[in-house]
Amino acid sequence: MASSLSISMIYYLRRLLRQYEPFLKPVIYEGAGLVANAEVDLYAVLESLYLDVEELATATEQLSRLILLHQKKELLSIEQYEAITQQIFWILGLKYTPSSVGKESVTA
């Protein structure tokens, strides 16, 4: 069985899913499996996306590493942070399209 995500990582993912919900679109066709959101079992979503045990383990490991990086926001450029955010959601079967209307302002 693939390694699962820690409770703190699941919590972090749920926060991200709530925060970015308006900018997320499923990349799988409707009815193909679970769609990730802040309310569903995220590990069940991963299992529905990655049917092969090795692929599931790889996706879970990648997600864990990306979450750890994402939590170090102050060490990342805006571009790096956005790229990591996109990768996290992509692994969860979601496409993240950032708002071009300067939703977040950058202040030093």
RAPEUR-V967499 format. One record per helix or strand of 3 or more residues. SS is the DSSP state (H for helix, E for strand). FROM is the first residue (numbers start at 1). TO is the last residue. Records with the same first field share a line. If there is no record, write none. Layout:
SS = FROM-TO  FROM-TO
This chain:
H = 7-23  42-49  53-70  73-75  78-91
E = 24-26  94-96
